[in-house]
Amino acid sequence: IRPRVNDAERFDFRPDAVSVSIEFPNYQLFFRFRNQQGSSERDWCIVEICPSVLWTNDCVFSAENAASGSESRRQDQLRRGVDAFMRLFDDSGG
C-alpha cells in the first residue's frame, strides 16, 4: 500500500517514522491536513494501534510538537523509555 504523505518536509527529521497521537487524535491537525489537501473524510481514517507497540518497538516520545525546534534537537536517549513516556502526561512537559 502506497501511503499518502501529509507532511513532505518532516521537520522532525524522521522521514522513515510514523508519528501518532496517544490517547486522542489531534483533531485540529487532522482537520487542517484534510482541508489543505482538498480531500474528504472518506480519504482519511483513524487507526487504533495495540499499546504493546510502545514497549516492543523503538519509540521516541515528544511531549510537544515533534517538529518543533526544541523537540527535534532533544537527544533521542532523553525521548525514549518510561520517563519520556510519562512526560507526555506531565503538566509541565508542554
MARPATOR-177634 format. One line per 3 residues: for each residue x, y, z of N, C-alpha, C. Coordinates in nm, 4 decimals, always signed. Layout:
// MARPATOR-177634
X/Y/Z/X/Y/Z/X/Y/Z | ...;
***
This chain:
// MARPATOR-177634
+0.0853/-0.1174/+0.0000/+0.0000/+0.0000/+0.0000/+0.0895/+0.1232/+0.0000 | +0.0662/+0.2094/-0.0933/+0.1447/+0.3329/-0.1026/+0.0799/+0.4397/-0.0146 | +0.1538/+0.4972/+0.0805/+0.0925/+0.5969/+0.1704/+0.0709/+0.7309/+0.1017;
-0.0224/+0.8045/+0.1504/-0.0425/+0.9436/+0.1090/+0.0201/+1.0282/+0.2198 | +0.1313/+1.0908/+0.1907/+0.2079/+1.1648/+0.2903/+0.1466/+1.3032/+0.3092 | +0.1278/+1.3412/+0.4347/+0.0674/+1.4719/+0.4612/+0.1701/+1.5770/+0.5032;
+0.2965/+1.5384/+0.5181/+0.3998/+1.6324/+0.5597/+0.5310/+1.5962/+0.4916 | +0.5516/+1.6456/+0.3722/+0.6707/+1.6097/+0.2942/+0.7988/+1.6682/+0.3517 | +0.7891/+1.7749/+0.4307/+0.9098/+1.8402/+0.4824/+0.9662/+1.7711/+0.6055;
+0.8859/+1.7119/+0.6878/+0.9263/+1.6380/+0.8081/+1.0319/+1.7121/+0.8893 | +0.9910/+1.8203/+0.9520/+1.0806/+1.8980/+1.0360/+1.1237/+1.8228/+1.1619 | +1.0680/+1.7046/+1.1843/+1.1158/+1.6213/+1.2951/+1.2362/+1.5377/+1.2523;
+1.2716/+1.5464/+1.1239/+1.3877/+1.4762/+1.0661/+1.3771/+1.3241/+1.0787 | +1.2565/+1.2714/+1.0730/+1.2330/+1.1280/+1.0830/+1.1430/+1.0825/+0.9678 | +1.1944/+1.0863/+0.8448/+1.1087/+1.0520/+0.7298/+1.0669/+0.9050/+0.7263;
+1.1372/+0.8185/+0.7966/+1.1021/+0.6765/+0.7969/+1.0185/+0.6368/+0.9184 | +0.9753/+0.7353/+0.9959/+0.8984/+0.7069/+1.1168/+0.7510/+0.7401/+1.0955 | +0.6699/+0.6855/+1.1832/+0.5279/+0.7151/+1.1850/+0.5018/+0.7968/+1.3105;
+0.4384/+0.9108/+1.2937/+0.4057/+0.9968/+1.4065/+0.2594/+0.9751/+1.4424 | +0.2339/+0.9420/+1.5685/+0.0970/+0.9145/+1.6113/+0.0650/+0.9927/+1.7389 | -0.0626/+1.0094/+1.7638/-0.1104/+1.0692/+1.8878/-0.1491/+0.9557/+1.9812;
-0.1171/+0.9733/+2.1071/-0.1550/+0.8750/+2.2084/-0.2742/+0.9306/+2.2846 | -0.3720/+0.8483/+2.3085/-0.4893/+0.8787/+2.3881/-0.6041/+0.9339/+2.3051 | -0.5821/+1.0407/+2.2267/-0.6902/+1.1013/+2.1496/-0.6320/+1.1649/+2.0243;
-0.6950/+1.1469/+1.9100/-0.6412/+1.2042/+1.7856/-0.6278/+1.3570/+1.7929 | -0.5264/+1.4095/+1.7278/-0.5079/+1.5537/+1.7173/-0.6042/+1.6034/+1.6094 | -0.7283/+1.6257/+1.6502/-0.8343/+1.6558/+1.5536/-0.8131/+1.7884/+1.4816;
-0.7455/+1.8847/+1.5451/-0.7216/+2.0130/+1.4793/-0.6245/+1.9966/+1.3625 | -0.5177/+1.9211/+1.3855/-0.4209/+1.8956/+1.2789/-0.4836/+1.8084/+1.1705 | -0.5590/+1.7098/+1.2125/-0.6295/+1.6205/+1.1212/-0.7193/+1.7017/+1.0273;
-0.7966/+1.7947/+1.0828/-0.8859/+1.8802/+1.0054/-0.8071/+1.9680/+0.9082 | -0.6972/+2.0262/+0.9566/-0.6155/+2.1143/+0.8722/-0.5561/+2.0396/+0.7533 | -0.4977/+1.9216/+0.7779/-0.4392/+1.8442/+0.6682/-0.5459/+1.8039/+0.5667;
-0.6615/+1.7650/+0.6154/-0.7694/+1.7240/+0.5261/-0.8122/+1.8401/+0.4373 | -0.8228/+1.9590/+0.4935/-0.8627/+2.0761/+0.4153/-0.7532/+2.1217/+0.3201 | -0.6276/+2.1161/+0.3621/-0.5162/+2.1577/+0.2766/-0.5065/+2.0720/+0.1523;
-0.5339/+1.9453/+0.1667/-0.5189/+1.8527/+0.0553/-0.6463/+1.8400/-0.0272 | -0.7501/+1.9122/+0.0110/-0.8742/+1.9073/-0.0654/-0.9372/+1.7694/-0.0673 | -0.9177/+1.6952/+0.0405/-0.9724/+1.5593/+0.0453/-1.0954/+1.5559/+0.1353;
-1.1692/+1.4492/+0.1256/-1.2905/+1.4347/+0.2059/-1.2631/+1.3425/+0.3243 | -1.3613/+1.3318/+0.4106/-1.3496/+1.2416/+0.5257/-1.3281/+1.0974/+0.4801 | -1.3763/+1.0641/+0.3617/-1.3629/+0.9275/+0.3121/-1.2194/+0.8923/+0.2752;
-1.1315/+0.9925/+0.2570/-0.9920/+0.9689/+0.2207/-0.9026/+0.9455/+0.3420 | -0.9567/+0.9603/+0.4626/-0.8780/+0.9502/+0.5855/-0.9387/+0.8448/+0.6779 | -0.8581/+0.7964/+0.7680/-0.9096/+0.7054/+0.8699/-0.8292/+0.7217/+0.9979;
-0.8856/+0.6768/+1.1055/-0.8166/+0.6719/+1.2340/-0.7905/+0.5252/+1.2615 | -0.6664/+0.4942/+1.2935/-0.6266/+0.3559/+1.3162/-0.5947/+0.3368/+1.4643 | -0.6518/+0.2344/+1.5228/-0.6213/+0.2007/+1.6614/-0.5031/+0.1036/+1.6611;
-0.4025/+0.1350/+1.7407/-0.2800/+0.0539/+1.7462/-0.2696/-0.0106/+1.8841 | -0.2321/-0.1365/+1.8874/-0.2168/-0.2086/+2.0132/-0.1117/-0.1394/+2.1007 | -0.1421/-0.1126/+2.2271/-0.0470/-0.0440/+2.3153/+0.0888/-0.1121/+2.3277;
+0.0952/-0.2425/+2.3043/+0.2240/-0.3123/+2.3179/+0.3292/-0.2607/+2.2198 | +0.2855/-0.1899/+2.1171/+0.3795/-0.1274/+2.0231/+0.4760/-0.0372/+2.0997 | +0.4285/+0.0249/+2.2071/+0.5104/+0.1186/+2.2839/+0.6293/+0.0527/+2.3528;
+0.6173/-0.0747/+2.3911/+0.7290/-0.1395/+2.4594/+0.7944/-0.2511/+2.3779 | +0.7429/-0.2785/+2.2603/+0.8056/-0.3811/+2.1759/+0.8782/-0.3216/+2.0556 | +0.8731/-0.1897/+2.0416/+0.9394/-0.1205/+1.9305/+1.0211/-0.0038/+1.9840;
+1.1128/+0.0426/+1.9028/+1.1949/+0.1575/+1.9384/+1.1114/+0.2831/+1.9176 | +1.0603/+0.3410/+2.0268/+0.9738/+0.4586/+2.0186/+1.0438/+0.5801/+2.0761 | +1.0197/+0.6935/+2.0144/+1.0692/+0.8228/+2.0615/+0.9454/+0.9058/+2.0916;
+0.9389/+0.9618/+2.2131/+0.8211/+1.0357/+2.2565/+0.8482/+1.1852/+2.2574 | +0.7485/+1.2623/+2.2201/+0.7589/+1.4083/+2.2185/+0.6412/+1.4664/+2.2950 | +0.6706/+1.5345/+2.4051/+0.5645/+1.5972/+2.4845/+0.5118/+1.7222/+2.4154;
+0.5906/+1.7753/+2.3237/+0.5485/+1.8902/+2.2443/+0.5470/+1.8466/+2.0985 | +0.5177/+1.9357/+2.0087/+0.5176/+1.9046/+1.8662/+0.6543/+1.8479/+1.8272 | +0.6568/+1.7287/+1.7715/+0.7822/+1.6622/+1.7363/+0.8636/+1.7411/+1.6350;
+0.7979/+1.8249/+1.5571/+0.8671/+1.9041/+1.4551/+0.9157/+2.0386/+1.5082 | +0.8837/+2.0698/+1.6337/+0.9301/+2.1974/+1.6895/+1.0814/+2.1931/+1.7072 | +1.1422/+2.3077/+1.7072/+1.2879/+2.3155/+1.7218/+1.3372/+2.2526/+1.8509;
+1.2667/+2.2768/+1.9618/+1.3108/+2.2228/+2.0905/+1.3040/+2.0704/+2.0931 | +1.1994/+2.0130/+2.0358/+1.1876/+1.8660/+2.0364/+1.2807/+1.8006/+1.9351 | +1.2923/+1.8568/+1.8165/+1.3756/+1.7926/+1.7145/+1.5235/+1.7973/+1.7511;
+1.5621/+1.8911/+1.8380/+1.7019/+1.8981/+1.8836/+1.7278/+1.8161/+2.0098 | +1.6231/+1.7730/+2.0773/+1.6386/+1.6969/+2.2017/+1.6997/+1.5604/+2.1695 | +1.7971/+1.5191/+2.2485/+1.8659/+1.3919/+2.2251/+1.7683/+1.2748/+2.2359;
+1.7862/+1.1776/+2.1477/+1.6957/+1.0619/+2.1456/+1.6920/+0.9875/+2.2779 | +1.8052/+0.9740/+2.3452/+1.8035/+0.8969/+2.4706/+1.7161/+0.9640/+2.5764 | +1.6922/+1.0950/+2.5649/+1.6032/+1.1650/+2.6568/+1.4570/+1.1512/+2.6163;
+1.4334/+1.0988/+2.4988/+1.2974/+1.0859/+2.4455/+1.2512/+0.9412/+2.4382 | +1.3275/+0.8504/+2.4981/+1.2915/+0.7081/+2.4984/+1.2661/+0.6612/+2.6412 | +1.1919/+0.5530/+2.6534/+1.1723/+0.4888/+2.7825/+1.0536/+0.5425/+2.8608;
+1.0385/+0.4864/+2.9806/+0.9234/+0.5162/+3.0661/+0.9199/+0.6631/+3.1065 | +1.0346/+0.7211/+3.1443/+1.0359/+0.8615/+3.1861/+0.9901/+0.9536/+3.0732 | +1.0365/+0.9279/+2.9528/+0.9963/+1.0096/+2.8370/+0.8466/+0.9917/+2.8094;
+0.7982/+0.8688/+2.8231/+0.6558/+0.8436/+2.8037/+0.5731/+0.9185/+2.9082 | +0.6147/+0.9129/+3.0342/+0.5412/+0.9795/+3.1414/+0.5410/+1.1312/+3.1239 | +0.6419/+1.1842/+3.0608/+0.6491/+1.3278/+3.0354/+0.5332/+1.3744/+2.9458;
+0.4783/+1.2848/+2.8653/+0.3643/+1.3184/+2.7815/+0.2436/+1.3629/+2.8647 | +0.2353/+1.3136/+2.9872/+0.1210/+1.3398/+3.0734/+0.1528/+1.4360/+3.1867 | +0.2736/+1.4897/+3.1861/+0.3190/+1.5841/+3.2874/+0.2732/+1.7237/+3.2484;
+0.2038/+1.7923/+3.3367/+0.1541/+1.9266/+3.3049/+0.2657/+2.0240/+3.2705 | +0.3864/+1.9996/+3.3205/+0.4972/+2.0913/+3.2906/+0.5717/+2.0512/+3.1640 | +0.5337/+1.9385/+3.1031/+0.6054/+1.8868/+2.9869/+0.5733/+1.9543/+2.8554;
+0.4744/+2.0368/+2.8492/+0.4393/+2.1034/+2.7250/+0.2992/+2.0749/+2.6833;
***
